[in-house]
Amino acid sequence: MTLVNLAFLCVFCSGVLVDLGIEDASSAYLKSDKYVVRLDADVHTKMEAFMRKVKQNPYTLFVLIHDNSHVDLTR
């Protein structure tokens, strides 16, 4: 299991998507991947889009969890 897959599983198993009403229980597992950003060539574009969404919705709580324990971005 890759770290990305583990992140998907953690998001799903936490139940946070269903508890917040973002996804329903039947589709939460299939859609949990859209809430995890992969560290790939598109990461900067995805993060810029996320930050635009945050700035456009000042009364919405956005949660960003950054896990860099497995990668060194300075190399």
C-alpha positions in Angstrom: 0.0 0.0 0.0 1.4 3.4 -1.0 1.4 6.4 1.3 -1.2 8.1 -0.9 -3.5 5.0 -0.7 -3.0 5.1 3.1 -4.0 8.7 3.2 -7.2 7.9 1.1 -8.0 5.1 3.6 -7.5 7.4 6.6 -9.8 10.0 5.2 -12.4 7.5 4.5 -12.1 5.6 7.8 -12.2 8.8 9.8 -15.8 9.4 8.6 -15.1 13.1 8.4 -16.5 13.4 4.8 -19.8 11.8 5.9 -19.9 13.6 9.3 -19.5 17.0 7.6 -22.1 16.2 4.9 -19.6 16.5 2.1 -20.1 13.0 0.8 -22.7 10.3 1.5 -21.6 7.0 3.1 -22.1 5.0 -0.1 -19.7 7.2 -2.2 -17.2 8.4 0.5 -14.7 5.7 -0.3 -14.7 6.3 -4.0 -14.5 10.0 -3.6 -12.0 10.3 -0.8 -9.1 10.5 -3.4 -10.2 14.0 -4.4 -9.4 15.2 -0.9 -5.8 14.0 -1.0 -3.2 15.9 -3.1 -0.5 13.8 -4.6 3.0 15.2 -4.7 3.4 15.2 -8.5 4.1 17.6 -11.3 0.6 19.3 -10.8 1.0 19.9 -7.0 1.6 23.6 -7.4 -1.4 24.1 -9.7 -3.6 22.1 -7.3 -2.4 24.1 -4.3 -2.9 27.4 -6.0 -6.5 26.4 -6.9 -7.0 25.3 -3.3 -5.8 28.7 -2.0 -8.0 30.6 -4.5 -11.0 28.6 -3.2 -10.1 29.4 0.4 -9.8 33.2 -0.4 -13.1 33.1 -2.3 -15.0 31.5 0.6 -13.9 33.4 3.7 -16.8 31.9 5.9 -16.0 28.3 5.1 -13.6 26.3 7.3 -10.9 24.6 5.2 -8.6 22.0 6.8 -5.2 21.4 5.3 -3.1 18.6 6.7 0.4 18.6 5.4 2.4 15.4 5.9 6.0 15.8 4.9 7.5 13.0 7.0 8.3 10.9 3.9 9.6 13.4 1.5 12.3 16.2 1.5 11.1 19.1 -0.7 14.5 20.9 -0.4 16.3 18.3 -2.6 
